[in-house]
Amino acid sequence: MDRKTSERIRLAALAVVFVVGVVWGYYLLRPQKQLPVLSPADLNPAVVADSLEGQGMNHTIGAWKLTDQSGTVRTHQDVANRIVVANFFFTSCQSICVDMAQNMRLIQSAYADDPRVQLLSHSVTPEADSVPVLAKYAEANGVDPKRWWLLTGPYSEINRLARTKYFAVMEEGQTWDEHSFIHTENLALIDSKGRIRGYYDGTNPDQARLLIKHVGWLLDELEEAE
């Protein structure tokens, strides 16, 4: 083997080593498409009821029963094994709820044909937001009744879900008041097992787009588990 041939072989070998190193580096350093599973212990204690503070990884949204804008009774069983995006609103709100509705439409549009994704908006003024009122609001805001349910029911149940399941409201005595409850801009992302996987600013389109991306990650998780 002459010197030139030997040099070419050496350079080719180095090139192979370099390419392999780059590929391995990419796979090792690429961002992981994985979201944390959030528990009460991970959250600001101000939004967690005293009885739940420090609770570990077993928190789920659990059982509930409410009525949607079509008058259909919905329960946790209707969203079993689905990815859920949930928020709290009221139909007469003219501030953050307007922006939240717009961004919920973005999410609805992104997954319009995917029955594995369900949007839930809980009315925090159920005494005013009757089924006909919700139906009118749904029509005015482009709500797809298959993909997005506007929910009403006993105030005690809405309050329970907001304070002890979704953690959408401050505790009393910690800057909590009626406006802290009503004006929560958070969108909660819930996985197919009913676990909280993230919170997003529902008034921010960039946050809505990030949520859309993260829903895709959870759908990938769902496919991998099948």
Residue frames as qw, qx, qy, qz and C-alpha x, y, z in Angstrom:
[[0.000, 0.890, 0.456, 0.000, 0.00, 0.00, 0.00],
 [0.438, 0.393, -0.038, 0.808, 1.50, 3.34, -1.05],
 [0.191, -0.189, -0.439, 0.857, 1.59, 6.41, 1.13],
 [0.298, -0.057, -0.184, -0.935, -1.22, 8.23, -0.70],
 [0.600, -0.268, -0.665, -0.354, -3.58, 5.26, -0.38],
 [0.485, -0.273, -0.680, 0.478, -2.79, 4.90, 3.30],
 [0.025, -0.099, -0.225, 0.969, -3.49, 8.58, 3.85],
 [0.451, -0.161, -0.396, -0.783, -6.86, 8.35, 2.08],
 [0.610, -0.308, -0.729, -0.039, -7.86, 5.38, 4.20],
 [0.348, -0.226, -0.548, 0.727, -6.86, 7.22, 7.36],
 [0.167, 0.017, 0.001, -0.986, -8.85, 10.31, 6.36],
 [0.551, -0.223, -0.577, -0.559, -11.88, 8.19, 5.45],
 [0.547, -0.307, -0.731, 0.268, -11.71, 6.45, 8.82],
 [0.155, -0.177, -0.366, 0.900, -11.55, 9.79, 10.60],
 [0.336, -0.097, -0.273, -0.896, -14.52, 11.02, 8.60],
 [0.596, -0.303, -0.703, -0.243, -16.54, 7.96, 9.62],
 [0.434, -0.293, -0.625, 0.579, -15.62, 8.47, 13.28],
 [0.024, 0.063, 0.108, -0.992, -16.63, 12.14, 13.01],
 [0.473, -0.194, -0.458, -0.727, -20.01, 11.36, 11.43],
 [0.598, -0.330, -0.729, 0.046, -20.78, 8.66, 13.98],
 [0.313, -0.216, -0.489, 0.785, -19.84, 11.07, 16.77],
 [0.205, -0.044, -0.090, -0.974, -22.10, 13.78, 15.40],
 [0.574, -0.264, -0.601, -0.489, -25.03, 11.37, 15.08],
 [0.566, -0.333, -0.686, 0.312, -24.59, 10.00, 18.59],
 [0.171, -0.117, -0.305, 0.930, -24.19, 13.52, 19.94],
 [0.352, -0.191, -0.307, -0.864, -27.44, 14.55, 18.29],
 [0.650, -0.346, -0.625, -0.258, -29.38, 11.68, 19.83],
 [0.530, -0.270, -0.586, 0.550, -27.83, 12.22, 23.25],
 [0.154, -0.202, -0.215, 0.943, -28.33, 15.98, 23.33],
 [0.200, -0.359, -0.529, -0.742, -31.61, 16.39, 21.44],
 [0.396, -0.207, 0.357, -0.821, -34.51, 17.70, 23.58],
 [0.000, 0.150, 0.986, -0.077, -36.57, 14.90, 25.06],
 [0.406, -0.295, -0.379, -0.778, -40.26, 14.95, 24.15],
 [0.497, -0.359, -0.768, 0.185, -41.38, 14.29, 27.69],
 [0.262, -0.655, 0.011, -0.709, -43.47, 16.35, 30.09],
 [0.029, 0.172, -0.800, 0.574, -43.34, 16.08, 33.88],
 [0.448, -0.526, -0.694, -0.200, -46.19, 14.52, 35.80],
 [0.048, -0.453, 0.290, -0.842, -47.25, 17.24, 38.23],
 [0.489, -0.454, -0.728, 0.156, -48.43, 16.51, 41.75],
 [0.302, -0.918, -0.212, -0.146, -49.61, 18.88, 44.52],
 [0.693, -0.545, 0.074, 0.466, -46.09, 18.76, 45.98],
 [0.550, 0.159, 0.332, 0.750, -44.76, 20.35, 42.76],
 [0.058, 0.745, 0.407, 0.525, -47.13, 23.32, 42.83],
 [0.007, -0.416, 0.271, -0.868, -47.26, 26.65, 44.62],
 [0.154, -0.268, -0.860, 0.405, -48.75, 25.85, 48.06],
 [0.228, 0.242, 0.202, -0.921, -51.02, 28.88, 47.63],
 [0.587, 0.135, -0.393, -0.695, -53.10, 26.96, 45.07],
 [0.532, -0.012, -0.846, -0.014, -53.15, 23.65, 46.95],
 [0.670, -0.599, -0.125, -0.420, -55.61, 22.87, 49.72],
 [0.281, -0.658, 0.627, -0.307, -53.90, 22.22, 53.05],
 [0.857, -0.120, 0.452, -0.218, -55.07, 18.61, 53.06],
 [0.885, 0.444, 0.100, 0.095, -53.32, 17.96, 49.74],
 [0.108, 0.894, -0.432, 0.051, -50.01, 19.77, 50.27],
 [0.257, -0.550, 0.795, -0.016, -47.08, 17.44, 49.88],
 [0.870, 0.190, 0.402, -0.214, -49.12, 14.75, 48.13],
 [0.399, -0.373, 0.688, 0.478, -46.96, 12.72, 45.80],
 [0.085, 0.244, -0.665, -0.700, -47.36, 11.35, 42.31],
 [0.113, 0.306, 0.945, 0.030, -50.78, 9.72, 42.63],
 [0.253, 0.503, 0.296, -0.771, -52.90, 12.82, 42.00],
 [0.143, 0.268, 0.751, 0.586, -55.47, 12.56, 39.21],
 [0.301, -0.174, -0.118, -0.930, -58.51, 14.64, 38.29],
 [0.149, 0.126, 0.907, -0.374, -60.74, 11.74, 39.24],
 [0.086, 0.527, 0.832, 0.152, -64.52, 11.48, 39.04],
 [0.127, 0.286, 0.129, -0.941, -66.85, 14.32, 38.06],
 [0.200, 0.518, 0.810, 0.187, -70.32, 14.83, 36.57],
 [0.067, 0.476, 0.061, -0.875, -71.46, 17.99, 34.77],
 [0.544, 0.632, 0.549, -0.059, -73.70, 19.07, 31.87],
 [0.391, -0.084, 0.389, 0.830, -72.49, 20.47, 28.53],
 [0.183, 0.292, -0.087, -0.935, -73.93, 23.11, 26.19],
 [0.410, -0.051, -0.699, -0.583, -76.16, 20.57, 24.45],
 [0.710, -0.341, 0.149, -0.599, -77.74, 19.45, 27.72],
 [0.867, 0.101, -0.488, 0.023, -75.82, 16.17, 27.66],
 [0.670, -0.698, 0.246, -0.061, -74.59, 14.90, 31.01],
 [0.637, 0.558, -0.483, 0.222, -70.84, 14.36, 30.83],
 [0.775, -0.613, 0.156, 0.007, -68.61, 12.50, 33.28],
 [0.246, -0.695, 0.643, 0.208, -64.96, 11.57, 33.70],
 [0.699, 0.062, 0.705, 0.107, -65.76, 8.34, 31.88],
 [0.590, 0.774, 0.227, -0.049, -66.44, 10.31, 28.69],
 [0.253, 0.886, -0.387, 0.032, -62.81, 11.47, 28.63],
 [0.807, -0.377, 0.445, 0.093, -61.21, 8.21, 29.74],
 [0.734, 0.006, 0.469, 0.490, -58.01, 7.58, 27.76],
 [0.385, 0.813, 0.238, 0.366, -58.22, 11.01, 26.15],
 [0.418, 0.001, -0.157, 0.895, -55.93, 14.04, 26.35],
 [0.116, -0.850, -0.514, 0.006, -57.82, 16.89, 28.04],
 [0.252, 0.234, -0.091, 0.935, -57.28, 20.65, 27.90],
 [0.297, -0.708, -0.638, 0.063, -59.28, 22.29, 30.68],
 [0.164, 0.222, -0.169, 0.946, -59.98, 25.83, 31.80],
 [0.099, -0.619, -0.673, 0.392, -62.42, 27.89, 33.87],
 [0.070, 0.177, 0.300, 0.935, -64.44, 30.77, 32.43],
 [0.229, 0.556, 0.663, -0.446, -67.82, 32.51, 32.47],
 [0.424, 0.541, 0.592, 0.420, -69.86, 33.63, 29.50],
 [0.021, 0.969, 0.237, 0.064, -70.29, 37.28, 30.53],
 [0.579, -0.553, 0.192, 0.567, -66.54, 37.81, 31.01],
 [0.501, 0.860, 0.083, 0.057, -65.27, 40.50, 28.67],
 [0.139, -0.857, 0.489, 0.084, -61.59, 40.39, 29.65],
 [0.168, -0.480, 0.847, 0.155, -59.31, 37.36, 29.77],
 [0.650, 0.212, 0.710, -0.168, -62.06, 34.91, 28.80],
 [0.596, 0.748, -0.009, -0.292, -62.21, 36.50, 25.35],
 [0.199, 0.704, -0.672, -0.111, -58.53, 35.77, 24.77],
 [0.426, -0.209, 0.870, -0.137, -58.85, 32.30, 26.28],
 [0.730, 0.441, 0.439, -0.282, -61.72, 31.47, 23.93],
 [0.507, 0.777, -0.302, -0.221, -59.64, 32.58, 20.96],
 [0.043, 0.576, -0.817, 0.013, -56.72, 30.40, 21.99],
 [0.596, 0.026, 0.763, -0.251, -58.98, 27.45, 22.81],
 [0.734, 0.600, 0.112, -0.298, -60.21, 27.73, 19.21],
 [0.284, 0.711, -0.633, -0.118, -56.59, 27.40, 18.05],
 [0.275, -0.285, 0.904, -0.162, -56.26, 24.19, 20.01],
 [0.695, 0.335, 0.520, -0.366, -59.64, 22.94, 18.81],
 [0.616, 0.703, -0.197, -0.294, -58.61, 23.60, 15.21],
 [0.077, 0.614, -0.784, -0.045, -55.28, 21.80, 15.62],
 [0.115, -0.070, 0.984, -0.114, -57.00, 18.62, 16.76],
 [0.573, 0.143, 0.005, -0.807, -60.39, 19.02, 15.09],
 [0.808, 0.172, -0.427, -0.367, -60.36, 15.51, 13.67],
 [0.404, 0.237, -0.826, 0.314, -58.73, 13.70, 16.57],
 [0.669, -0.543, -0.305, -0.406, -61.24, 12.18, 19.02],
 [0.747, -0.178, -0.462, 0.444, -58.40, 11.45, 21.45],
 [0.237, 0.051, -0.233, 0.942, -58.32, 15.15, 22.40],
 [0.213, -0.739, -0.618, -0.164, -61.11, 16.87, 24.37],
 [0.114, 0.320, -0.198, 0.920, -61.45, 20.48, 25.49],
 [0.375, -0.628, -0.673, 0.108, -63.36, 21.23, 28.71],
 [0.054, 0.376, -0.135, 0.915, -64.38, 24.74, 29.80],
 [0.330, -0.482, -0.761, 0.282, -65.97, 24.90, 33.25],
 [0.112, -0.726, -0.193, -0.650, -68.31, 27.79, 34.01],
 [0.335, -0.053, -0.619, 0.708, -67.48, 29.45, 37.33],
 [0.339, 0.083, 0.260, -0.901, -70.88, 31.18, 37.38],
 [0.041, -0.167, -0.954, -0.246, -73.13, 28.16, 36.85],
 [0.145, 0.569, 0.638, -0.499, -76.12, 29.98, 38.35],
 [0.295, 0.684, -0.073, -0.663, -75.98, 32.32, 35.33],
 [0.229, 0.438, -0.734, -0.467, -74.54, 29.97, 32.71],
 [0.771, 0.142, 0.498, -0.370, -77.45, 27.66, 32.05],
 [0.619, 0.113, 0.696, 0.345, -77.45, 25.20, 29.17],
 [0.433, 0.806, 0.376, 0.149, -79.19, 27.67, 26.78],
 [0.090, -0.960, 0.204, 0.170, -76.71, 30.39, 27.72],
 [0.517, -0.439, 0.647, 0.348, -73.79, 28.04, 27.11],
 [0.621, 0.408, 0.621, 0.249, -75.31, 26.97, 23.79],
 [0.272, 0.950, 0.149, 0.021, -75.56, 30.59, 22.65],
 [0.276, -0.829, 0.430, 0.227, -71.98, 31.28, 23.76],
 [0.660, -0.116, 0.677, 0.306, -70.80, 28.15, 21.95],
 [0.559, 0.662, 0.457, 0.201, -72.41, 29.26, 18.71],
 [0.095, 0.994, -0.044, -0.017, -70.92, 32.74, 18.99],
 [0.289, -0.778, 0.544, 0.123, -67.43, 31.41, 19.69],
 [0.611, 0.496, -0.573, -0.228, -67.09, 28.65, 17.12],
 [0.433, -0.367, 0.777, -0.274, -67.25, 25.80, 19.60],
 [0.564, 0.136, -0.740, -0.341, -67.32, 22.33, 18.02],
 [0.737, -0.397, 0.203, -0.508, -69.65, 20.29, 20.27],
 [0.967, 0.063, -0.239, 0.068, -67.68, 17.13, 19.53],
 [0.666, 0.301, -0.355, 0.583, -64.30, 18.52, 20.48],
 [0.121, 0.226, -0.370, 0.893, -65.10, 21.21, 23.08],
 [0.400, -0.603, -0.685, -0.086, -67.59, 20.97, 25.92],
 [0.102, -0.457, 0.239, -0.851, -68.74, 23.97, 27.93],
 [0.490, -0.265, -0.819, 0.141, -69.67, 22.56, 31.32],
 [0.326, -0.471, 0.188, -0.798, -72.05, 23.71, 34.02],
 [0.648, -0.282, -0.706, 0.043, -73.36, 22.15, 37.21],
 [0.550, -0.787, -0.268, 0.079, -73.53, 22.71, 40.96],
 [0.104, 0.900, -0.310, 0.287, -71.21, 25.47, 42.11],
 [0.674, -0.584, 0.445, -0.082, -69.87, 23.18, 44.83],
 [0.909, 0.129, 0.327, 0.222, -68.71, 20.71, 42.18],
 [0.510, 0.780, -0.041, 0.361, -67.08, 23.39, 40.01],
 [0.242, -0.866, 0.350, -0.263, -65.36, 24.80, 43.09],
 [0.846, -0.348, 0.401, 0.038, -64.16, 21.34, 44.15],
 [0.843, 0.380, 0.197, 0.325, -62.66, 20.68, 40.73],
 [0.293, 0.869, -0.121, 0.379, -61.01, 24.08, 40.53],
 [0.309, -0.810, 0.391, -0.307, -59.52, 24.01, 44.03],
 [0.669, -0.427, 0.599, -0.103, -58.68, 20.37, 44.71],
 [0.857, 0.239, 0.436, 0.134, -58.28, 18.77, 41.29],
 [0.601, 0.665, 0.130, 0.424, -57.05, 21.31, 38.73],
 [0.529, -0.487, -0.151, 0.679, -55.57, 23.72, 41.34],
 [0.297, 0.557, 0.367, 0.683, -56.82, 26.74, 39.44],
 [0.260, -0.837, -0.168, -0.451, -57.59, 29.00, 42.40],
 [0.170, 0.443, -0.582, 0.661, -55.77, 30.50, 45.36],
 [0.426, -0.397, -0.768, 0.269, -56.61, 29.30, 48.85],
 [0.280, -0.883, -0.224, -0.302, -58.60, 31.60, 51.09],
 [0.596, -0.773, 0.078, 0.204, -56.33, 33.68, 53.27],
 [0.585, -0.276, 0.420, 0.637, -53.53, 33.72, 50.68],
 [0.092, 0.342, -0.283, -0.891, -54.58, 36.63, 48.48],
 [0.049, 0.314, 0.899, 0.301, -57.60, 34.58, 47.45],
 [0.344, 0.352, 0.325, -0.808, -60.86, 36.31, 46.58],
 [0.688, 0.478, 0.497, -0.228, -63.69, 35.80, 44.15],
 [0.463, 0.815, -0.233, -0.257, -61.69, 37.40, 41.35],
 [0.169, -0.530, 0.823, 0.116, -58.77, 35.03, 41.84],
 [0.556, 0.151, 0.812, -0.092, -61.22, 32.23, 41.15],
 [0.585, 0.702, 0.332, -0.233, -63.13, 33.76, 38.29],
 [0.411, 0.867, -0.260, -0.105, -60.16, 35.28, 36.49],
 [0.640, -0.408, 0.600, 0.252, -57.80, 32.37, 36.14],
 [0.503, 0.679, -0.338, -0.415, -56.10, 32.35, 32.76],
 [0.266, -0.406, 0.869, 0.098, -54.51, 28.92, 33.17],
 [0.843, 0.207, -0.322, -0.378, -55.12, 26.10, 30.75],
 [0.567, -0.431, 0.692, -0.118, -54.41, 22.72, 32.31],
 [0.599, 0.375, -0.637, -0.309, -53.09, 19.85, 30.20],
 [0.714, -0.257, 0.554, -0.342, -54.23, 16.44, 31.42],
 [0.145, 0.344, -0.871, -0.321, -52.97, 13.14, 30.07],
 [0.638, -0.082, -0.602, -0.472, -54.92, 10.00, 29.25],
 [0.520, -0.200, -0.771, 0.308, -54.50, 8.76, 32.83],
 [0.330, -0.852, -0.367, -0.178, -56.02, 11.91, 34.32],
 [0.640, -0.431, -0.116, 0.625, -52.69, 13.33, 35.49],
 [0.109, 0.974, 0.013, -0.196, -51.70, 17.00, 35.27],
 [0.811, 0.119, 0.199, 0.537, -48.85, 17.46, 32.79],
 [0.371, 0.080, 0.082, 0.922, -48.65, 21.24, 32.47],
 [0.048, 0.815, 0.434, -0.381, -50.15, 24.72, 32.85],
 [0.395, 0.246, 0.382, 0.799, -50.24, 27.38, 30.14],
 [0.085, 0.413, 0.199, -0.885, -51.29, 31.02, 29.92],
 [0.394, 0.511, 0.757, 0.100, -54.56, 30.83, 28.03],
 [0.196, 0.913, 0.158, -0.321, -54.36, 34.50, 27.04],
 [0.133, -0.697, 0.544, 0.447, -51.05, 34.03, 25.21],
 [0.833, 0.459, -0.124, -0.282, -51.11, 32.64, 21.63],
 [0.351, 0.581, -0.727, 0.106, -47.50, 31.46, 21.94],
 [0.344, -0.234, 0.806, -0.420, -48.44, 29.46, 25.03],
 [0.806, 0.269, 0.269, -0.453, -51.41, 28.01, 23.16],
 [0.698, 0.563, -0.423, -0.131, -49.11, 26.90, 20.34],
 [0.053, 0.468, -0.836, 0.281, -46.74, 25.36, 22.89],
 [0.614, -0.024, 0.620, -0.489, -49.68, 23.49, 24.41],
 [0.825, 0.437, -0.079, -0.349, -50.65, 22.22, 20.95],
 [0.452, 0.561, -0.690, 0.072, -47.12, 20.87, 20.57],
 [0.179, -0.312, 0.826, -0.434, -47.25, 19.23, 23.99],
 [0.802, 0.147, 0.295, -0.498, -50.60, 17.61, 23.23],
 [0.749, 0.498, -0.409, -0.154, -48.79, 15.97, 20.33],
 [0.143, 0.468, -0.819, 0.301, -46.17, 14.62, 22.73],
 [0.514, -0.095, 0.669, -0.529, -48.87, 13.11, 24.92],
 [0.849, 0.343, -0.008, -0.401, -50.50, 11.53, 21.89],
 [0.525, 0.519, -0.673, 0.045, -47.14, 9.96, 21.05],
 [0.190, -0.304, 0.813, -0.458, -47.03, 8.59, 24.61],
 [0.741, 0.126, 0.364, -0.550, -50.50, 7.19, 24.13],
 [0.797, 0.459, -0.314, -0.237, -49.50, 5.43, 20.89],
 [0.291, 0.497, -0.787, 0.223, -46.35, 4.00, 22.45],
 [0.392, -0.192, 0.725, -0.534, -48.42, 2.55, 25.31],
 [0.823, 0.215, 0.058, -0.523, -50.80, 0.73, 22.96]]
